[in-house]
């Protein structure tokens, strides 16, 4: 997989991602200084047939999870209809489940970098995942993009999967290959990602399928 070289870190999960992972492993206007985040061609794709959509592309009818009801309805900003045509960082900026992550993205100027990707899967910690971190720690690590980069990479997969595709492969490598694979267990409402529950999954955007999760993933968790 390509290395994501950053001067500032992004996605809707950037600064906050590092916060929770920091103890274990001690964004969104312009991505011109962000470096490359191109997905690797060697990453597995979901297969056809039993794996749902062969290319991981989902529709509004595929969305599932207890927190999906918190999204706006109709064509309002943050609704499925509104997010679907937008690239992932722009879509996330309107998602009411991801306001803390969006604030981090805007501080690190990586919207363009994420929006330019062709087909990715994003595991996005929801706002409640950061409540125990503390404002001081969040602010501190938000100013240290070199520490945030590998955490962000661990939440982005260089291929686009739907939930059935993830369940079929069982584990996926992320852009942070040194962090080890992300382990997928269960299916549907019972699916977990490195033990994190899916709050709202299969969210379609123009260039990504998003899974909002209830924890921040820590690189190295599944390394042998």
C-alpha positions, 0 to 999 in steps of 0.5 A: 500500500502507498504511504500516506505522507502528511504535513497535516492529517485528515479524514473525518477521523484525523486528530481524534483518531490519534487521541485514543490510540496514543496511549497504546501506540505512543481533516478540510479545506486544501490537501496540497501539503498532504502527500499521496494517499493512493490506495494499493492495487494489491488490497483485496476487493469484495468478491461478487455473489456472496460478497454483495456489491462486487465493487463495494458500492452501496445504496441508501437501502443497504444502510444499517445500524442503530445510529442511522436514524440520527441522520437527517431525512430527505435531502437535508444536509447530512442525509443519505440523499445529500451525502451520496453524490459527494466525495467522502470528506465533503459528505462527512462534513455534513454528517451529524455523527462525525462533528468532532472528526470534521473539526479535526479535518478542517484543522489539517487541510486534507479534504482535497486529498480524501475527496480525490481518492477513487474507491476506499472504505472508511471506518469513522469513529463517532463523536461519543468515541472521544468523550473520555479523551479530554479536550486538552489531549485532543488539542495537543495531538491535533497539533502533531500531524506526524503522530496522527498520520499512522492512526488515520491510515489505520482507519482507511482501506485502499479498496471499497467494501460493503458490509457483506464484502468485509464479512467475506474476507474476514480481515483487511489491510489498511493504508497503515500496513505496519499496523497489521490487519483490521479484523472483521467479525460477525455480520450485519447488525452484529458486525464488529471492526477490531471489536468496535461496533458499527453504529451506521454502516454501508453509508454510500458516498461518491468515492467511499463506503463509510462505517461509523463505529463506536471506538477508535481503532489502535494500530498493532492490535492484531499484529502477531 
